[in-house]
Amino acid sequence: MLLASSSAVSAAVTAWFKRGDVDATMTKKKADTAKVLSDLAISETQRMSEQMGEFRMALRVHREWDRKMVTRARQAGIEIDDPPELYL
């Protein structure tokens, strides 16, 4: 009887420590997943920032072109409204 209960205690202790290994593995997997997601978010934010910078530059070029064309049209005697404002 003592041998059976000793064996049960041994199995319980082994299971308890293995659970710790599983918890540690899950914690590491969660940390790895969080790092991957964080890196992905940073990368996507940088990409979007670069894209917005390019868009703003294109709007600046467009605004200057609009101003030049309106000036030329007015110098040629053509009545023309100001172009709509491009909000940068």
TORPA-4810 file (N, C-alpha, C, O; in nm, 3 decimals):
<nodes>
NODE_1_0.081_-0.117_0.000_0.000_0.000_0.000_0.087_0.125_0.000_0.059_0.220_-0.073_M
NODE_2_0.191_0.125_0.082_0.282_0.239_0.090_0.349_0.261_-0.044_0.370_0.375_-0.086_L
NODE_3_0.383_0.153_-0.112_0.447_0.162_-0.243_0.353_0.226_-0.344_0.397_0.306_-0.426_L
NODE_4_0.227_0.192_-0.340_0.129_0.247_-0.433_0.109_0.396_-0.409_0.103_0.473_-0.504_A
NODE_5_0.100_0.437_-0.282_0.080_0.579_-0.254_0.207_0.656_-0.284_0.199_0.771_-0.328_S
NODE_6_0.323_0.596_-0.263_0.450_0.660_-0.297_0.459_0.680_-0.447_0.507_0.783_-0.495_S
NODE_7_0.413_0.582_-0.522_0.413_0.590_-0.667_0.317_0.699_-0.714_0.347_0.771_-0.809_S
NODE_8_0.203_0.711_-0.648_0.105_0.813_-0.684_0.160_0.952_-0.654_0.142_1.044_-0.733_A
NODE_9_0.227_0.966_-0.540_0.288_1.095_-0.505_0.397_1.130_-0.605_0.407_1.244_-0.649_V
NODE_10_0.477_1.032_-0.641_0.583_1.054_-0.739_0.525_1.097_-0.873_0.578_1.187_-0.938_S
NODE_11_0.417_1.034_-0.915_0.352_1.070_-1.041_0.295_1.211_-1.033_0.303_1.288_-1.129_A
NODE_12_0.237_1.246_-0.919_0.180_1.380_-0.901_0.289_1.487_-0.905_0.272_1.591_-0.969_A
NODE_13_0.401_1.460_-0.838_0.513_1.556_-0.837_0.570_1.571_-0.978_0.597_1.682_-1.022_V
NODE_14_0.587_1.460_-1.048_0.638_1.464_-1.185_0.544_1.545_-1.275_0.588_1.627_-1.354_T
NODE_15_0.414_1.521_-1.261_0.316_1.594_-1.341_0.321_1.743_-1.308_0.311_1.828_-1.397_A
NODE_16_0.336_1.774_-1.179_0.343_1.915_-1.137_0.462_1.985_-1.203_0.447_2.095_-1.255_W
NODE_17_0.579_1.922_-1.200_0.698_1.984_-1.260_0.689_1.989_-1.412_0.735_2.086_-1.473_F
NODE_18_0.630_1.889_-1.473_0.612_1.893_-1.618_0.517_2.006_-1.656_0.533_2.069_-1.761_K
NODE_19_0.418_2.032_-1.572_0.326_2.142_-1.596_0.403_2.274_-1.597_0.374_2.364_-1.676_R
NODE_20_0.501_2.283_-1.510_0.587_2.402_-1.508_0.662_2.418_-1.638_0.676_2.529_-1.689_G
NODE_21_0.710_2.306_-1.694_0.779_2.311_-1.824_0.683_2.357_-1.933_0.719_2.437_-2.019_D
NODE_22_0.560_2.306_-1.928_0.459_2.346_-2.026_0.429_2.494_-2.011_0.418_2.566_-2.111_V
NODE_23_0.414_2.541_-1.886_0.387_2.683_-1.862_0.501_2.769_-1.915_0.478_2.873_-1.976_D
NODE_24_0.625_2.726_-1.890_0.741_2.801_-1.938_0.744_2.804_-2.090_0.775_2.907_-2.150_A
NODE_25_0.714_2.691_-2.152_0.711_2.685_-2.298_0.602_2.776_-2.353_0.625_2.847_-2.451_T
NODE_26_0.485_2.774_-2.291_0.374_2.859_-2.336_0.409_3.006_-2.317_0.379_3.089_-2.403_M
NODE_27_0.473_3.039_-2.205_0.514_3.177_-2.180_0.612_3.223_-2.286_0.602_3.335_-2.335_T
NODE_28_0.708_3.138_-2.321_0.806_3.172_-2.424_0.737_3.188_-2.558_0.767_3.281_-2.633_K
NODE_29_0.644_3.098_-2.590_0.573_3.109_-2.718_0.492_3.238_-2.723_0.487_3.305_-2.827_K
NODE_30_0.429_3.274_-2.611_0.352_3.399_-2.607_0.445_3.519_-2.625_0.411_3.614_-2.695_K
NODE_31_0.561_3.514_-2.560_0.657_3.624_-2.574_0.708_3.633_-2.717_0.722_3.742_-2.772_A
NODE_32_0.737_3.518_-2.778_0.783_3.517_-2.918_0.675_3.572_-3.010_0.704_3.650_-3.101_D
NODE_33_0.551_3.533_-2.986_0.440_3.582_-3.067_0.424_3.732_-3.050_0.403_3.804_-3.148_T
NODE_34_0.434_3.780_-2.927_0.422_3.924_-2.902_0.533_4.000_-2.973_0.509_4.108_-3.027_A
NODE_35_0.654_3.945_-2.974_0.767_4.010_-3.042_0.741_4.016_-3.192_0.763_4.120_-3.255_K
NODE_36_0.695_3.906_-3.249_0.666_3.903_-3.394_0.559_4.006_-3.427_0.574_4.081_-3.524_V
NODE_37_0.452_4.011_-3.348_0.345_4.107_-3.374_0.393_4.250_-3.356_0.356_4.339_-3.433_L
NODE_38_0.476_4.273_-3.256_0.531_4.406_-3.233_0.620_4.449_-3.349_0.610_4.562_-3.397_S
NODE_39_0.707_4.359_-3.393_0.794_4.390_-3.507_0.713_4.417_-3.633_0.745_4.507_-3.710_D
NODE_40_0.608_4.340_-3.653_0.521_4.359_-3.769_0.452_4.496_-3.762_0.442_4.566_-3.863_L
NODE_41_0.404_4.532_-3.644_0.337_4.661_-3.628_0.434_4.776_-3.653_0.398_4.875_-3.717_A
NODE_42_0.557_4.764_-3.604_0.658_4.867_-3.626_0.688_4.879_-3.774_0.695_4.989_-3.829_I
NODE_43_0.706_4.766_-3.840_0.736_4.765_-3.983_0.623_4.829_-4.063_0.647_4.908_-4.154_S
NODE_44_0.500_4.793_-4.029_0.384_4.847_-4.101_0.370_4.998_-4.076_0.337_5.073_-4.167_E
NODE_45_0.396_5.041_-3.953_0.390_5.183_-3.921_0.495_5.261_-3.999_0.466_5.368_-4.051_T
NODE_46_0.616_5.207_-4.009_0.721_5.272_-4.086_0.684_5.279_-4.234_0.705_5.382_-4.299_Q
NODE_47_0.628_5.172_-4.287_0.587_5.170_-4.428_0.480_5.274_-4.454_0.486_5.347_-4.554_R
NODE_48_0.383_5.282_-4.365_0.275_5.379_-4.382_0.328_5.522_-4.369_0.282_5.611_-4.441_M
NODE_49_0.422_5.543_-4.280_0.481_5.676_-4.263_0.555_5.719_-4.389_0.543_5.833_-4.433_S
NODE_50_0.632_5.627_-4.447_0.703_5.657_-4.572_0.603_5.685_-4.684_0.623_5.777_-4.763_E
NODE_51_0.498_5.607_-4.690_0.396_5.626_-4.793_0.327_5.762_-4.777_0.301_5.831_-4.876_Q
NODE_52_0.298_5.801_-4.654_0.236_5.931_-4.630_0.332_6.044_-4.666_0.289_6.148_-4.717_M
NODE_53_0.461_6.026_-4.639_0.560_6.126_-4.678_0.564_6.145_-4.829_0.570_6.258_-4.877_G
NODE_54_0.559_6.035_-4.902_0.557_6.043_-5.049_0.429_6.111_-5.097_0.433_6.190_-5.191_E
NODE_55_0.318_6.081_-5.033_0.191_6.142_-5.070_0.194_6.293_-5.046_0.150_6.371_-5.130_F
NODE_56_0.248_6.333_-4.930_0.258_6.476_-4.900_0.347_6.548_-5.001_0.317_6.659_-5.043_R
NODE_57_0.456_6.483_-5.039_0.546_6.543_-5.138_0.473_6.561_-5.271_0.487_6.666_-5.335_M
NODE_58_0.397_6.462_-5.312_0.321_6.472_-5.437_0.219_6.585_-5.428_0.198_6.658_-5.525_A
NODE_59_0.155_6.601_-5.312_0.060_6.711_-5.295_0.129_6.847_-5.303_0.074_6.941_-5.360_L
NODE_60_0.248_6.858_-5.246_0.323_6.984_-5.254_0.356_7.019_-5.399_0.340_7.134_-5.441_R
NODE_61_0.400_6.920_-5.474_0.432_6.941_-5.616_0.305_6.982_-5.690_0.309_7.074_-5.773_V
NODE_62_0.196_6.916_-5.662_0.069_6.946_-5.728_0.024_7.089_-5.694_-0.023_7.162_-5.782_H
NODE_63_0.037_7.127_-5.569_-0.003_7.262_-5.526_0.077_7.368_-5.601_0.021_7.467_-5.648_R
NODE_64_0.209_7.347_-5.613_0.293_7.442_-5.685_0.256_7.448_-5.833_0.253_7.556_-5.892_E
NODE_65_0.227_7.334_-5.893_0.187_7.331_-6.033_0.055_7.407_-6.052_0.041_7.484_-6.147_W
NODE_66_-0.041_7.384_-5.961_-0.168_7.456_-5.967_-0.146_7.607_-5.963_-0.204_7.681_-6.042_D
NODE_67_-0.062_7.652_-5.871_-0.035_7.795_-5.858_0.027_7.852_-5.985_-0.010_7.960_-6.031_R
NODE_68_0.122_7.779_-6.042_0.186_7.825_-6.166_0.084_7.835_-6.280_0.084_7.933_-6.355_K
NODE_69_-0.001_7.735_-6.293_-0.098_7.735_-6.402_-0.201_7.847_-6.386_-0.241_7.909_-6.484_M
NODE_70_-0.245_7.871_-6.263_-0.340_7.980_-6.239_-0.274_8.113_-6.272_-0.337_8.199_-6.334_V
NODE_71_-0.149_8.132_-6.231_-0.077_8.255_-6.262_-0.064_8.274_-6.412_-0.089_8.383_-6.463_T
NODE_72_-0.026_8.170_-6.483_-0.013_8.179_-6.630_-0.147_8.211_-6.696_-0.154_8.293_-6.788_R
NODE_73_-0.252_8.147_-6.650_-0.384_8.172_-6.708_-0.425_8.317_-6.685_-0.477_8.381_-6.776_A
NODE_74_-0.402_8.368_-6.565_-0.438_8.507_-6.535_-0.354_8.605_-6.616_-0.404_8.708_-6.661_R
NODE_75_-0.225_8.573_-6.635_-0.139_8.659_-6.716_-0.185_8.660_-6.862_-0.164_8.758_-6.933_Q
NODE_76_-0.247_8.553_-6.905_-0.299_8.544_-7.042_-0.438_8.605_-7.054_-0.500_8.599_-7.160_A
NODE_77_-0.487_8.664_-6.945_-0.616_8.730_-6.948_-0.734_8.639_-6.922_-0.849_8.679_-6.943_G
NODE_78_-0.708_8.519_-6.876_-0.816_8.424_-6.847_-0.855_8.439_-6.700_-0.771_8.432_-6.610_I
NODE_79_-0.984_8.460_-6.678_-1.031_8.465_-6.540_-1.047_8.322_-6.489_-1.116_8.240_-6.549_E
NODE_80_-0.984_8.296_-6.379_-0.988_8.160_-6.324_-0.987_8.169_-6.172_-0.916_8.250_-6.114_I
NODE_81_-1.066_8.085_-6.110_-1.070_8.081_-5.963_-0.942_8.017_-5.911_-0.872_7.944_-5.981_D
NODE_82_-0.915_8.048_-5.785_-0.802_7.980_-5.719_-0.833_7.831_-5.710_-0.949_7.792_-5.694_D
NODE_83_-0.732_7.749_-5.721_-0.756_7.604_-5.707_-0.796_7.573_-5.563_-0.764_7.648_-5.471_P
NODE_84_-0.865_7.463_-5.543_-0.901_7.426_-5.406_-0.775_7.400_-5.323_-0.672_7.355_-5.375_P
NODE_85_-0.785_7.430_-5.196_-0.671_7.412_-5.106_-0.642_7.264_-5.087_-0.732_7.183_-5.068_E
NODE_86_-0.514_7.231_-5.092_-0.470_7.095_-5.060_-0.416_7.099_-4.918_-0.316_7.165_-4.891_L
NODE_87_-0.481_7.030_-4.829_-0.440_7.032_-4.688_-0.328_6.932_-4.666_-0.345_6.811_-4.680_Y
NODE_88_-0.214_6.986_-4.631_-0.097_6.900_-4.610_-0.082_6.879_-4.465_0.009_6.809_-4.422_L
</nodes>
